[in-house]
Amino acid sequence: MMFSIIVPIYKIEKYLPECIESVQKQSFDDYELILVDDGSPDGCGAICDKYAEDDRHISVIHKKNGGLSAARNSGIEAAKGDYIIFLDGDDVLYDGILERLDSELSKNTDADILIGNVLHWCEGSETVYFDNKTFFEFAAAHSLFDLCEKYAENNILIPWRAWQSVYRSDFIKNNDLLFDSDIIGAEDCEYFFRILPHIKKYVLSDCTVVKYRAFREGSIVNAPSYRSVIGQLKVFKKTFDFSEAFSNKKLMRRYFADKFANIIILADGLKNPDEKKDCLNFIRQNKNILSHCSNKPKYLIARSCWSVFGFERGNRLLKKIHR
């Protein structure tokens, strides 16, 4: 079997049929679709079972709610395919992509990971975030560490999204590369940089694996919780420390310091005083990271506000400035 497509599912009843059917209508049919019902309280479980009854490609795992990472791990453990694709239940698989991936991977059978483009899909419009073809020549002659620096140098988001890539199953399983189920909010980033040292060969492709549904109401991005805010702060602190593994340490420190700073203002939106206090304490304990931020106006203004007024009052002022 060629592909194992893993779909973690939680409270996305509205979008799930479209997601499943985007896989069913692929022209290439050597795949299994693993639907992981992560204890979803709505009708998702029943939808999964209904589709599985009529389609031999589909299997369903019903489990107690444990979060996105735990759901993906359940899928990894059950996967029988040569390659693994992560597809979130509110997104869809790009038309005809399995056939194209089969063609590309057959030419690169020893690649641990194939990295595709990111396509944002919102209200009927589709936008390619960045076309990887720009870096094809560079990628052919450089390591994935070097390519990450190239993205950072050009201020482009490093390709850490799990659904952006295709992973060789043996690479994941032989190296025991499961997701950290304790992290919520920046799971993909933590996972990418943890597997990065294990990747011996990669392929940079201009194919789009998944159409990402941007700005969905109720998503972690649009409705941050304590666990997502503290999770992102901890991950970007961890990746800031990981900057030491790169050749251009200064560049990567700056890149991840900016990412850490971006999350700080989210703490102001937390309603629970104890949770907000916990996040602010973590920020204060790691405020040295901010000295590495870039000199873009928004970071200069933010650092000035935090320095003069503190993080809590400074966040409120920054929100007023933004409005």
FENQUISUL-V96966 format. One record per helix or strand of 3 or more residues. SS is the DSSP state (helix for helix, strand for strand). FROM is the first residue (numbers start at 0). TO is the last residue. Records with the same first field share a line. If there is no record, write none. Layout:
SS->FROM-TO + FROM-TO
//
This chain:
strand->2-8 + 30-37 + 57-62 + 82-85 + 112-121 + 124-129 + 164-167 + 201-212
helix->12-23 + 43-53 + 67-77 + 96-105 + 131-140 + 143-152 + 161-163 + 168-173 + 186-197 + 225-244 + 248-268 + 272-284 + 286-291 + 296-321
//
